[in-house]
C-alpha cells in the first residue's frame, strides 16, 4: 500500500490516479517490492511539508525544499532584469565555472541553455587560470560562476579573469556578500537560507530553479515560468514517497560495494548529483554516467546484483532511458528507478515515483528522491549524515 | 634491480642517471617495492619495441605505441595546413564532440588549447542535437569531432550540424573514409593503423599526439614539436618498466572492490582514461577525478586500503598532486603512482616510473603505464582483455 501525502488535495488525487494507472504488477514478480499497489490517499490538513521523520538537520533541509524553492520565484523581477542585460550582450556562448554539487547544477544549465536558447555551453576548467596562470580569451562570452558559498578561490579567479576581458559575468550563489558575488558584474541570489548540513541539498535545487527561472526569462517561455510555480507541490509529492520505499532503495544500494548512477540529457545532471550525494553521505563509491557514455566501456562493470540507480522522466529522453534499463537488467543489475515514467518502473527492483511535471524541471524533483535515499543509505551504514567524514562546508580549491 | 631497455643507448643512459637520482630508498621502507635500486642498463641492439611478453593482441598494440606514435609525425605538413586554416578562421572558442576514450582525448585538448592558445574549450553534449533536436548556434567557433572509428552517429550529426552554420569543423579519426571524416570540412588522420582490440590504446595515444601536433602548429611552438620527436623513446621507457612492477600495481588495484583514479590539469585526462581502461578490461568500478573535484565529496569514499591511482609529472601540477597524495594517504588509501616526479613516489605503495619529458606530453607517456596495468588487472581477474564483456569496437550511440 502506498500512502500519499500532499499539500493540496487536488494534487494528491491527481497523483493517485496517475500512479494507479502507472504501477502495474511486475510481470516477473517475485523479487519486486510489494508496495506497487495503492489504496489510500492521505491529505492531512495539519501536515506541513516537514515530515515527522525529518529528525536530522540534513533531513530537515531536504524536507524544507518545497518552501525554499518558492523563495526563488520571489527573485523573478531581478532575474528578468539580468536576463535582459544578457540578451543585450548577445553572448556567442556560455562558460560555467563550478565545483562539486554546483558543477552538477552547471551540467543542468548546459542542457537547458542548449535546449531553450541554442547556446553552446562549456563547463570551465578553473585550473587553467589558477594552476597554469592562463587568461582565457573570452571575448563576448557569458561567464557564469556557481558556488553555494561564493568562496571557492578558483571560481572567483576564473570569473574575475573573464570580467577583466569583455565577457559578461554573472554569479549564482547563496551569499550575496561573498567574494564571488563581488567578482561578477551581476549576481543571482538563490535565496535558499542558511544551509547547515555539509552535503548540499536545498542549495542544489535552488541553484537549478534559479537557472530555470533565468532561462525562462531569457527564452520568454511562460510555460516554463508557470511550471516553476507548481514545483513546490511536485517536490512535496516526492517527499511523500513512503519512507519504507526510500529505505528499500537505500538497502539495495548499500548491499553493493559500489554502484552506478545513470541519466540521459537533462537527467544526466541528476545522475551525477545522486552519485555525489551517496558518495558524500555514505562513503560508497558511486559513479554517475550519461546512458550514452555508459555503453562506451563502463557497462562492463555491471555484474549480477550490481546496484544501478536510474533517473528518468516522461520527456524526450524517455525511450533511451528505457533501453538502457533493459541493457543493465540483462547484465544482471539490481535497479532503483526514480522517474515519472511507467515504462521505467516495469523493470525496477525499487521504484521511486516522481509526480509528472514539465520535463525541464523533472531533474529538480528527481534529485529530492535521491537525497532521501542518500540520507537513508548513510543511516544504514552507520554514518553521521550531518558531518560526512573528511568534508567541509566550504571547499577552497585553487 | 631495474632492467632498462631503450631504443637508443643515449636515452637508456640518461634514464639511468635520472632514475638513480630520483629513486631514493623509501623512508618508511617495509611495505614498499624493492626494485627502487638500479644497477644495470640493457641496450639490446636486437630488441624491438615489441616486448617478448606482448603475447595478447592488446599487449601487442600497447607495445607498438613507440612505432605508431612516430606515424603521427609524418602528418606534420598536413596538420600545419589545417592549423593555418584555423588561424585564418580565428575561432572565438572550441567545442569538441567525442565519446568514451575519445572524450578523454577531448579533455586533454581542452587543457592544451587553453594553456597554449588561451582558447576557451567546451566539451560537447551531442545528445542536445540527437535527442532534443537542437541546432546549436555555433557562429564562428571551431568544432572538433573525435572518434577512432569515425562512425558514432551522434558525433557525426553534431559536427554536420555545426558545419551547416558558420563553424569551422575538423574531424580527428583513424578512418579517413569514415562518415565523420566526410562530415567535417577538414580531417586529421591519426594513422594508428588497424586497432583490433576492443579497448582503445594506440588510437588514444595517437589522438593525443595529433592534438599536440596541431597545437604545436597553431601556437608556433617549436619546443613542443621537438618534444614530440622524442616521444617514441619516452614511450619505450614506459614499456621497459618491469612486468613485476606492473603486476604489483595490478594486484594492489584488483584486491579492492572499487578504486579511484586522480590527476590534475593535463593529467586529468590520464586519470579519466586510466579509470576507463581498468573498467573496460577488468570490470572493476574505478572513477576518474581531478584532484580539485575529489575534495568536493568523493574523498569520503577513501577508506583504509582503498586503492587510489595517481597520475602526475614534474610540471606545474606537481605540488597539488603531492598534496593530494598526502591527503589520500592520511585517509588510509593504498596508492599506485605513475609519474616522473620523485616527490610523488615517496608516498607510493607501488610506483610506475615515467621518464621525464615535456609536461605537455607527459599524459601520453603516463597512460601507457596504466594501459599495461589495466591489461594485467584483467589477467589477474581472469578476464579476456581482447574481448571485454559487453563491449563492441564501434559504439553507435545517438
HADDOCK unambig.tbl for C-alpha pairs under 7 A between the chains (distance, minus, plus):
assign (segid A and resid 99 and name CA) (segid B and resid 293 and name CA) 6.42 0.50 0.50
assign (segid A and resid 100 and name CA) (segid B and resid 293 and name CA) 6.13 0.50 0.50
assign (segid A and resid 100 and name CA) (segid B and resid 296 and name CA) 5.12 0.50 0.50
assign (segid A and resid 111 and name CA) (segid B and resid 128 and name CA) 6.90 0.50 0.50
assign (segid A and resid 114 and name CA) (segid B and resid 128 and name CA) 6.71 0.50 0.50
assign (segid A and resid 114 and name CA) (segid B and resid 136 and name CA) 6.69 0.50 0.50
assign (segid A and resid 115 and name CA) (segid B and resid 128 and name CA) 6.59 0.50 0.50
assign (segid A and resid 115 and name CA) (segid B and resid 132 and name CA) 6.74 0.50 0.50
assign (segid A and resid 115 and name CA) (segid B and resid 134 and name CA) 6.11 0.50 0.50
assign (segid A and resid 118 and name CA) (segid B and resid 134 and name CA) 6.54 0.50 0.50
assign (segid A and resid 118 and name CA) (segid B and resid 135 and name CA) 6.45 0.50 0.50
assign (segid A and resid 118 and name CA) (segid B and resid 136 and name CA) 4.42 0.50 0.50
assign (segid A and resid 118 and name CA) (segid B and resid 137 and name CA) 5.65 0.50 0.50
assign (segid A and resid 119 and name CA) (segid B and resid 136 and name CA) 5.74 0.50 0.50
assign (segid A and resid 119 and name CA) (segid B and resid 137 and name CA) 5.92 0.50 0.50
assign (segid A and resid 120 and name CA) (segid B and resid 136 and name CA) 6.01 0.50 0.50
assign (segid A and resid 120 and name CA) (segid B and resid 137 and name CA) 6.83 0.50 0.50
assign (segid A and resid 120 and name CA) (segid B and resid 138 and name CA) 6.69 0.50 0.50
assign (segid A and resid 121 and name CA) (segid B and resid 122 and name CA) 6.65 0.50 0.50
assign (segid A and resid 122 and name CA) (segid B and resid 121 and name CA) 6.65 0.50 0.50
assign (segid A and resid 122 and name CA) (segid B and resid 122 and name CA) 3.78 0.50 0.50
assign (segid A and resid 122 and name CA) (segid B and resid 123 and name CA) 6.10 0.50 0.50
assign (segid A and resid 123 and name CA) (segid B and resid 122 and name CA) 6.09 0.50 0.50
assign (segid A and resid 127 and name CA) (segid B and resid 265 and name CA) 6.39 0.50 0.50
assign (segid A and resid 128 and name CA) (segid B and resid 111 and name CA) 6.89 0.50 0.50
assign (segid A and resid 128 and name CA) (segid B and resid 114 and name CA) 6.72 0.50 0.50
assign (segid A and resid 128 and name CA) (segid B and resid 115 and name CA) 6.61 0.50 0.50
assign (segid A and resid 131 and name CA) (segid B and resid 316 and name CA) 6.86 0.50 0.50
assign (segid A and resid 131 and name CA) (segid B and resid 317 and name CA) 6.74 0.50 0.50
assign (segid A and resid 132 and name CA) (segid B and resid 115 and name CA) 6.75 0.50 0.50
assign (segid A and resid 132 and name CA) (segid B and resid 316 and name CA) 6.93 0.50 0.50
assign (segid A and resid 134 and name CA) (segid B and resid 115 and name CA) 6.11 0.50 0.50
assign (segid A and resid 134 and name CA) (segid B and resid 118 and name CA) 6.53 0.50 0.50
assign (segid A and resid 135 and name CA) (segid B and resid 118 and name CA) 6.44 0.50 0.50
assign (segid A and resid 136 and name CA) (segid B and resid 114 and name CA) 6.68 0.50 0.50
assign (segid A and resid 136 and name CA) (segid B and resid 118 and name CA) 4.43 0.50 0.50
assign (segid A and resid 136 and name CA) (segid B and resid 119 and name CA) 5.74 0.50 0.50
assign (segid A and resid 136 and name CA) (segid B and resid 120 and name CA) 6.01 0.50 0.50
assign (segid A and resid 137 and name CA) (segid B and resid 118 and name CA) 5.65 0.50 0.50
assign (segid A and resid 137 and name CA) (segid B and resid 119 and name CA) 5.91 0.50 0.50
assign (segid A and resid 137 and name CA) (segid B and resid 120 and name CA) 6.84 0.50 0.50
assign (segid A and resid 138 and name CA) (segid B and resid 120 and name CA) 6.68 0.50 0.50
assign (segid A and resid 257 and name CA) (segid B and resid 257 and name CA) 6.33 0.50 0.50
assign (segid A and resid 258 and name CA) (segid B and resid 258 and name CA) 6.63 0.50 0.50
assign (segid A and resid 265 and name CA) (segid B and resid 127 and name CA) 6.39 0.50 0.50
assign (segid A and resid 276 and name CA) (segid B and resid 297 and name CA) 6.72 0.50 0.50
assign (segid A and resid 276 and name CA) (segid B and resid 298 and name CA) 6.93 0.50 0.50
assign (segid A and resid 279 and name CA) (segid B and resid 297 and name CA) 6.80 0.50 0.50
assign (segid A and resid 279 and name CA) (segid B and resid 298 and name CA) 5.86 0.50 0.50
assign (segid A and resid 279 and name CA) (segid B and resid 300 and name CA) 6.87 0.50 0.50
assign (segid A and resid 279 and name CA) (segid B and resid 301 and name CA) 6.17 0.50 0.50
assign (segid A and resid 280 and name CA) (segid B and resid 297 and name CA) 4.86 0.50 0.50
assign (segid A and resid 280 and name CA) (segid B and resid 298 and name CA) 6.11 0.50 0.50
assign (segid A and resid 280 and name CA) (segid B and resid 300 and name CA) 5.93 0.50 0.50
assign (segid A and resid 283 and name CA) (segid B and resid 300 and name CA) 5.36 0.50 0.50
assign (segid A and resid 283 and name CA) (segid B and resid 301 and name CA) 4.17 0.50 0.50
assign (segid A and resid 284 and name CA) (segid B and resid 301 and name CA) 5.74 0.50 0.50
assign (segid A and resid 285 and name CA) (segid B and resid 301 and name CA) 5.86 0.50 0.50
assign (segid A and resid 287 and name CA) (segid B and resid 287 and name CA) 6.31 0.50 0.50
assign (segid A and resid 292 and name CA) (segid B and resid 397 and name CA) 5.87 0.50 0.50
assign (segid A and resid 293 and name CA) (segid B and resid 99 and name CA) 6.39 0.50 0.50
assign (segid A and resid 293 and name CA) (segid B and resid 100 and name CA) 6.08 0.50 0.50
assign (segid A and resid 296 and name CA) (segid B and resid 100 and name CA) 5.11 0.50 0.50
assign (segid A and resid 296 and name CA) (segid B and resid 395 and name CA) 6.27 0.50 0.50
assign (segid A and resid 297 and name CA) (segid B and resid 276 and name CA) 6.69 0.50 0.50
assign (segid A and resid 297 and name CA) (segid B and resid 279 and name CA) 6.79 0.50 0.50
assign (segid A and resid 297 and name CA) (segid B and resid 280 and name CA) 4.84 0.50 0.50
assign (segid A and resid 297 and name CA) (segid B and resid 391 and name CA) 6.47 0.50 0.50
assign (segid A and resid 298 and name CA) (segid B and resid 276 and name CA) 6.92 0.50 0.50
assign (segid A and resid 298 and name CA) (segid B and resid 279 and name CA) 5.85 0.50 0.50
assign (segid A and resid 298 and name CA) (segid B and resid 280 and name CA) 6.10 0.50 0.50
assign (segid A and resid 299 and name CA) (segid B and resid 390 and name CA) 6.95 0.50 0.50
assign (segid A and resid 300 and name CA) (segid B and resid 279 and name CA) 6.82 0.50 0.50
assign (segid A and resid 300 and name CA) (segid B and resid 280 and name CA) 5.87 0.50 0.50
assign (segid A and resid 300 and name CA) (segid B and resid 283 and name CA) 5.34 0.50 0.50
assign (segid A and resid 300 and name CA) (segid B and resid 389 and name CA) 5.63 0.50 0.50
assign (segid A and resid 300 and name CA) (segid B and resid 390 and name CA) 5.81 0.50 0.50
assign (segid A and resid 301 and name CA) (segid B and resid 279 and name CA) 6.13 0.50 0.50
assign (segid A and resid 301 and name CA) (segid B and resid 283 and name CA) 4.14 0.50 0.50
assign (segid A and resid 301 and name CA) (segid B and resid 284 and name CA) 5.72 0.50 0.50
assign (segid A and resid 301 and name CA) (segid B and resid 285 and name CA) 5.86 0.50 0.50
assign (segid A and resid 316 and name CA) (segid B and resid 131 and name CA) 6.85 0.50 0.50
assign (segid A and resid 316 and name CA) (segid B and resid 132 and name CA) 6.91 0.50 0.50
assign (segid A and resid 317 and name CA) (segid B and resid 131 and name CA) 6.72 0.50 0.50
assign (segid A and resid 389 and name CA) (segid B and resid 300 and name CA) 5.65 0.50 0.50
assign (segid A and resid 390 and name CA) (segid B and resid 299 and name CA) 6.99 0.50 0.50
assign (segid A and resid 390 and name CA) (segid B and resid 300 and name CA) 5.81 0.50 0.50
assign (segid A and resid 391 and name CA) (segid B and resid 297 and name CA) 6.45 0.50 0.50
assign (segid A and resid 395 and name CA) (segid B and resid 296 and name CA) 6.27 0.50 0.50
assign (segid A and resid 397 and name CA) (segid B and resid 292 and name CA) 5.91 0.50 0.50
